[in-house]
Amino acid sequence: MGLYRRYLLPRLIQCACGSPAVERQRQKVVPQAQGEVLEIGFGSGLNLPHYRREQVTTLWALEPSAEMRALAAERVAASGLDLRWLDLPGEAVPLPDHSVDCVVMTYTLCTIADAAAALAQVRRVLRPGGRLLFCEHGAAPDAAVRRWQERLDGLWSRLAGGCHLDREMAPLIASAGFRFDDLQSRYLPMTPRFAGYNTWGCARVG
Ligand SMILES: C[S@@+](CC[C@H](N)C(=O)[O-])C[C@H]1O[C@@H](n2cnc3c(N)ncnc32)[C@H](O)[C@@H]1O
């Protein structure tokens, strides 16, 4: 499992997260980021081409996995953004209270062990009026798909670095004290339904 987690898994995640359907999701969310931005679970930097350089003053890239940070290196060098790494988990963001304009989370709340604690950190670091831009996969609305998600979740989580299939994303974000400016969801095309129900949008501290 050590070699799998260290060498193969980061590349598998990068491949799965780079599908054309997922790229289209990123394009709906990431270009809205403005000002001082924190991205939690930065991964291999697949969001980088979607940031508008003229809108982003600093990008704090929080990613606890050294392997994912290494995979991101070329994209970071090519990005032209003022990017600063944070190598702690999302449950312990090392930034002051009310210090960022925007937090971006894509396909990360599924994996963070204590998602509620990470969202509490998002609340803490956002300036008044600041926005959480998110796109996540999670619990499907159809009972049959949901049953498969529940059956597969244990095995999937072990193989996919702690990713869960059946988290209820909108209630999770709302219960952390956010209200939605925009909230959308759908199954992604060309994606297995058990992993393809996406929820995305924009939320502010309510
Ligand atoms: C499925 S990948 C998504 C990466 C990236 N956000 C994207 O959209 O391509 C999930 C990422 O969350 C990171 N992660 C895992 N646990 C985390 C935690 N506690 N805090 C922050 N990030 C975490 C993983 O290392 C991985 O890079």
The ligand as an SDF file (V2000), in Angstrom:
LIG
                    3D

 27 29  0  0  0  0  0  0  0  0999 V2000
   -9.3310   14.2550   -5.4030 C   0  0  0  0  0  0  0  0  0  0  0  0
   -7.9950   15.2860   -5.0320 S   0  0  0  0  0  0  0  0  0  0  0  0
   -8.5160   16.8270   -5.7480 C   0  0  0  0  0  0  0  0  0  0  0  0
   -7.3830   17.7460   -6.0030 C   0  0  0  0  0  0  0  0  0  0  0  0
   -7.7740   19.1240   -6.5770 C   0  0  0  0  0  0  0  0  0  0  0  0
   -8.5810   19.8770   -5.6510 N   0  0  0  0  0  0  0  0  0  0  0  0
   -8.4540   19.0270   -7.9160 C   0  0  0  0  0  0  0  0  0  0  0  0
   -9.5530   19.5730   -8.0780 O   0  0  0  0  0  0  0  0  0  0  0  0
   -7.8660   18.3940   -8.8200 O   0  0  0  0  0  0  0  0  0  0  0  0
   -8.1880   15.5850   -3.2700 C   0  0  0  0  0  0  0  0  0  0  0  0
   -7.0240   16.3680   -2.7030 C   0  0  0  0  0  0  0  0  0  0  0  0
   -7.2960   16.6620   -1.3240 O   0  0  0  0  0  0  0  0  0  0  0  0
   -6.0650   16.5270   -0.6290 C   0  0  0  0  0  0  0  0  0  0  0  0
   -6.3630   16.3130    0.8010 N   0  0  0  0  0  0  0  0  0  0  0  0
   -6.5220   15.1480    1.4520 C   0  0  0  0  0  0  0  0  0  0  0  0
   -6.7440   15.3650    2.7540 N   0  0  0  0  0  0  0  0  0  0  0  0
   -6.7320   16.7050    2.9140 C   0  0  0  0  0  0  0  0  0  0  0  0
   -6.9100   17.5570    4.0430 C   0  0  0  0  0  0  0  0  0  0  0  0
   -7.1490   17.0710    5.2670 N   0  0  0  0  0  0  0  0  0  0  0  0
   -6.8080   18.8880    3.8400 N   0  0  0  0  0  0  0  0  0  0  0  0
   -6.5820   19.3970    2.6180 C   0  0  0  0  0  0  0  0  0  0  0  0
   -6.4210   18.6340    1.5120 N   0  0  0  0  0  0  0  0  0  0  0  0
   -6.4950   17.3120    1.6680 C   0  0  0  0  0  0  0  0  0  0  0  0
   -5.3900   15.3560   -1.2830 C   0  0  0  0  0  0  0  0  0  0  0  0
   -4.0030   15.3150   -0.9980 O   0  0  0  0  0  0  0  0  0  0  0  0
   -5.6960   15.6260   -2.7480 C   0  0  0  0  0  0  0  0  0  0  0  0
   -4.7280   16.4200   -3.3410 O   0  0  0  0  0  0  0  0  0  0  0  0
  1  2  1  0
  2  3  1  0
  2 10  1  0
  3  4  1  0
  4  5  1  0
  5  6  1  0
  5  7  1  0
  7  8  2  0
  7  9  1  0
 10 11  1  0
 11 12  1  0
 11 26  1  0
 12 13  1  0
 13 14  1  0
 13 24  1  0
 14 15  1  0
 14 23  1  0
 15 16  2  0
 16 17  1  0
 17 18  1  0
 17 23  2  0
 18 19  1  0
 18 20  2  0
 20 21  1  0
 21 22  2  0
 22 23  1  0
 24 25  1  0
 24 26  1  0
 26 27  1  0
M  CHG  2   2   1   9  -1
M  END
$$$$
